[in-house]
């Protein structure tokens, strides 16, 4: 069988995977703290025959490092992170990291995200305040002051170089390497009363959808032409 059929099929599979990531990005364009997913593909050479044939790899996904736009809410329980750092949360499956700093306070004073996962302090313990303690102030370093009392600080973490990030619950991520506590607050820090939007660019993603559709149609046309050529060859052989 002609190799271009297999090449076309590998291209369609790669385009389908890219389409899935773009669709997921578009669906989460309004999700606070969401990081857009991107894909990279590589050429795979097959040398089983006399002539090498190029295929498309399955592709590898990675998350965009660009920060999203900060929106002012003036809610003291909303925080956003400037720079390339993450807030830590405790999920049922273990620690995860997020850029979504929208918080709510439980009856016992523990601060959680909207899904109920506690935010962690610099020591890895849940952040707990006094429900009746009055005004809450959070400075750039994540230090929490309530009614003049220092109640600890949010843990800020940086991902190690080369760490593989996978999706967690909501807008959180899970790393395959231990996150490093952030100590440089000149370029990184917490902003109280703000929420970080998704870093998805809807216009760019819609452009990607259009390009993917055209590419998929082009590959489909090649496969149809190949199939037609094979049918014509079979008719010629059968009639000879």
N, C-alpha and C positions, 0 to 999 in steps of 0.2 A: 504493500500500500504506500502511496505517496507520502513523504515525510511532512509535506506542508499541511496535511490534515492534523497531525499531532501538534505541529507548531501553532496552528490556528486554535486548537483546543486549549493549549497551554496559555495562549494570549487571552482567550475568553475567561479562563479561570482566574487569571491575574486581574483582569478588568472587573470581574465580579467581586473579588475581595476588596479592590479599591473602591468600588461602588458602595459596598457595605460600610466602609469607614466613612465615606463622605455622607452617606445617609444618616449615620449615627451622629456625626458632627452637626448636621443641620437640625436633627431632632433635639440636640442639646444646646442649641445656640442661646437659649434663654436660661440655662442652668448655671447658677452662680458658682464661680470657681472652676468651671469645667475646662479641661485642657484638650484642645483639638488633637485628634489622632491622625498621624501621617504614615505613609508606607514608602518603603524603598525596595526596588526590584533589582535583580542581577541577571546577567546572561548566563545560561547554563549550556555548555557545549556537549553534544553527544558525538562520540567518535567510533560508534559501533560499526559504521559502514566505511566506504572509501572516502566519503566526503563528510566533513564535520557539519552538524546541523545545530543551529542556535535555538534554544528554547527560553522561555521566561520562567524565572524562579517563582516560588509561591509568595515571595515577598515577606518583609519583616516590618512590623509596626513599631512606632515610637511616638511619644507624646511631644507636642510642641512645647518649647520652653518659654515662649512669649507670654508675658503677663496680660491679663485682661484689663479693661477699663475699670477704674474705681468710681463708684457712684455713691454720693453722699446721702445718708439716711438720717443722720443725727440720732440714731438709736444707740444708746450706750452699750447695748449687748450685740452690736454689729462691729466686727473688726475685719480689716483687710491687711494683707501682707504686701509690702513693697519689696522688690528685689526677688532673688531666686531662692526663697526659703518656703517652708511648709509648716502648717500647724499640725500637731499630733492629736489623734483621737483613738479611743479604745473601742474596738468593734467586737462583736461576738466571736470573730475568728482571729483576733489579735490586733496589734497596733496597725494603724493606717495613717496616711497623711493627706491633708486637704488644704485647699485654698479658699474653701467656703467657710467664712467666719461668722455666719449667722447663728446666734446662740439663743438658748432659752434656759431659764433657771428652774430646776426641780424644787420640790418642796423642801428638800434637805440642803438646798443651796448649791448643789453641783451643777456646773454649766455643761450643757450638752448641745450637739447640733440638732437640726430639726428632725433627725431620725432617732434621737435619743442616745446617741453615742457620746460619752463624756470627753471633753477636751482635757488634755494632759498638760501638767506643768513641766518645768525644766527637769524635774526628778522622775518623771514618768507616772506621777499620781494624778488622779482626777482633780481638776480645779474646782475648789469649793469656796463659796462666799457665804455671807450672812443674808438670808432672805429679807431680813428687816434691818439691815445694816446701813441703809442710806445710799448716797450717791457713789457711783463706781467710776473710777478714772483708770485708764490703761495708757501707759506711755509707750514710746517708740520701742523700747526694749521688751515690751510685753509685761512689764511690772504692773500689778494690780493694786490699786489703793482704794479702800472703801472707808468712807467716813474718817479719813486721816490715818487709817491703819494699813500697813503693808501686808497683803495677804498672799504673796508669792508672785509667780510670773508664768505666763504661757510658755510652753516649750516651742522653740523655733528650730527647725532642722533643715540642713542642706543635704541634697542627695550626692553620694560619692560619684566621682567621674566614672562613667561606664556602667552605672547601675541600671538594671533592667526594671522599668516601671510597668506594672500591670494594673488594670482597672480593679478598684475595690467597689464597695457599695456607694451609690450616689456619685459624687464628684471626687471621691477619694482615690488614692493610689496606694499600691503595695510595692515595696522595693525588695529586691533579692539580696541587697547589701545593707548593712546597718547604717541608718541615717546619722549624719554628724551634727551635733549641736551647733547652732549658729552663734558666733561670738562677735562678729563684725556688724555693728549697728550703724555704721556710717552710710552704707549703701542699702542696707536691709533693715526692715523694722515693721512695727505694727501701727496701723492707723485706726483710731477708734471712730465709730460713727460712719463707717464706709463699708461697702460690699464690693467685692471684685466680680465683675461680670465674666461670662465665658470669653475665652480668647478666640472663639470661632468667628471667622469673617464670612457672614452669610453670602455676600455677593461673590466672593472668591469661590466658595464652595458650590454655588449654583453654576459658576463658570466651569468648575471641574466636572459637574454632572453633565453639562452639555458636551464637553470634550470627550468624556467617557462614552456617552451615547454614540457619538460619531465614530469613535474608535471601534466600538463593539459592532456597529453597522458595517464598517469597512472589513473587519475580520469575517463577519458573517457572509459578506459578498464573496470574499476569497474562497471560503469553504463551499459556497454554492457553486461557484465556477469550477472548483476542483471536482465536486460531485458530478456536475454536468459533463466534464471532460472524461471522467471515468465511465459514465454511462454511454457516452458516444464511442469510447474505445471498445466497450463490451459489445455494442451493437455491430461495430465494424468486424470484430473477431467472429461473432456469431453468424454474420452474413457472408463471410469469406469461405 
